[in-house]
Amino acid sequence: MYRLLGLPRLNRERAGEVMARLERVTDESKPLWGSFAPGAMINHLRRALAASGGVTQFEDMSTWYLRNVMRHRVLMGLKRIPRNKIKLPAHFLDLRARPVAKERGRFEIQLNDFLDSLDVAPQRKAMHPYFGELTMLEWARWHWLHFDHHLRQFGV
């Protein structure tokens, strides 16, 4: 098993950084790549938080390779999330335009719920649709990488 100690992951301090970056996303923001509208991107990130808290259930689409090779490469930072390469099934995406301010507020509530769960039970597990079961610490690492990917997508 690899060690995530010392690798950047979502925590309360970094949550403040995420929220500050999200404040710079507006309804008029345009992605540098991909097809997300700004509010839809924030909704996508909120739904990822909900999955890690067990609030939203997704079909397990993991494979041996994704669970045992790619998961570790991504979480260890050996493989960056590629731009325009991952095609998610329609049920993972809601590309409808949504008001950024409203989605940011919904995201912040879900973010705080995740951080509270992380504080209480860092070894609790929840299913990631591609990487299989992740502990809350692994989810924290994934969220940090995933959030940074989409925030860079919008230039913030």
C-alpha positions in Angstrom: 0.0 0.0 0.0 1.3 3.4 -0.9 1.5 6.3 1.6 -0.4 9.5 1.0 1.3 11.3 3.9 2.9 14.5 2.7 1.0 14.6 -0.6 -1.4 17.6 -0.9 -5.0 16.7 -0.2 -8.2 18.4 0.6 -8.3 19.7 4.2 -9.8 22.8 5.8 -6.9 25.1 4.8 -7.0 23.9 1.2 -10.8 24.1 1.2 -10.4 27.9 1.8 -8.1 28.0 -1.3 -10.7 26.1 -3.3 -13.5 28.4 -2.3 -11.3 31.5 -3.1 -10.6 30.1 -6.6 -14.3 29.3 -7.1 -15.1 32.9 -6.2 -13.3 33.9 -9.4 -15.5 31.7 -11.5 -18.5 33.6 -12.9 -21.5 32.8 -15.0 -19.6 34.3 -17.9 -16.4 32.3 -17.4 -15.3 30.1 -20.3 -13.5 26.8 -20.1 -10.0 26.6 -21.6 -10.9 23.0 -22.6 -13.9 20.7 -22.3 -17.6 21.5 -22.5 -18.6 22.3 -18.9 -20.5 25.5 -18.3 -19.2 27.2 -15.1 -22.2 26.2 -12.9 -22.3 22.7 -14.3 -18.6 22.3 -13.4 -19.3 23.3 -9.8 -22.2 20.9 -9.7 -20.0 18.1 -11.0 -17.5 18.8 -8.1 -20.3 18.9 -5.6 -21.6 15.5 -6.8 -18.1 14.1 -6.4 -18.2 15.2 -2.8 -21.6 13.7 -2.3 -20.3 10.4 -3.7 -17.4 10.4 -1.2 -19.9 10.9 1.6 -22.1 8.1 0.4 -24.9 10.6 -0.3 -24.9 9.8 -4.0 -24.4 6.2 -5.3 -22.8 5.5 -8.6 -22.5 2.3 -10.5 -19.1 0.6 -9.9 -17.4 0.8 -13.3 -14.0 0.0 -12.0 -11.7 -2.6 -13.5 -8.8 -4.4 -12.1 -6.5 -2.0 -14.0 -8.2 1.1 -12.8 -8.4 -0.1 -9.1 -4.9 -1.5 -8.9 -2.8 0.5 -11.3 -4.3 3.8 -12.3 -5.8 4.6 -8.9 -2.3 4.5 -7.4 -0.6 6.4 -10.2 -3.2 9.2 -10.0 -3.3 9.5 -6.2 0.5 9.4 -6.0 0.7 12.2 -8.6 2.5 10.0 -11.2 -0.3 10.5 -13.7 -2.1 13.9 -14.1 -5.8 13.9 -15.0 -5.7 14.3 -18.7 -7.6 17.1 -20.6 -10.4 16.0 -22.9 -9.5 12.3 -22.6 -12.0 11.0 -20.0 -15.5 10.6 -21.4 -17.9 10.2 -18.5 -21.2 8.5 -18.9 -24.2 10.8 -19.2 -25.4 9.9 -15.7 -22.2 11.4 -14.2 -22.7 14.7 -16.0 -25.3 17.4 -15.9 -24.2 19.9 -18.5 -27.2 22.2 -18.0 -26.3 25.8 -17.3 -26.7 26.6 -13.6 -26.3 29.8 -11.7 -22.7 29.9 -10.4 -23.6 31.6 -7.1 -26.2 29.0 -6.2 -24.0 26.1 -7.2 -21.1 27.6 -5.2 -23.3 27.7 -2.1 -24.4 24.1 -2.6 -20.8 23.1 -3.1 -19.7 24.8 0.1 -22.3 23.0 2.2 -21.2 19.6 0.7 -17.6 20.5 1.1 -18.1 21.2 4.9 -20.0 17.9 5.2 -17.1 16.1 3.6 -14.5 17.8 5.9 -16.5 17.0 9.0 -16.7 13.3 7.9 -12.9 13.3 7.2 -12.2 14.7 10.7 -14.4 12.0 12.4 -13.6 8.9 10.3 -10.6 9.3 8.0 -10.5 5.5 7.3 -14.2 5.2 6.4 -14.6 3.9 2.8 -16.9 4.9 0.0 -17.1 3.7 -3.6 -15.4 5.7 -6.3 -17.0 4.8 -9.7 -13.6 4.1 -11.4 -11.1 3.5 -8.6 -13.3 1.3 -6.3 -13.4 1.8 -2.6 -11.4 4.7 -1.3 -10.8 5.8 2.3 -11.8 9.3 3.2 -8.1 10.2 3.2 -7.8 8.8 -0.4 -11.0 10.7 -1.3 -9.4 13.9 0.1 -6.4 13.4 -2.1 -8.6 12.7 -5.1 -10.8 15.7 -4.5 -7.8 18.0 -4.3 -6.5 16.7 -7.7 -9.9 16.7 -9.2 -10.8 20.2 -8.0 -7.5 21.6 -9.2 -8.0 20.0 -12.6 -11.4 21.7 -13.1 -10.4 25.0 -11.6 -7.4 25.1 -14.0 -10.0 24.3 -16.7 -11.5 27.7 -15.9 -8.2 29.5 -15.5 -8.4 30.0 -11.7 
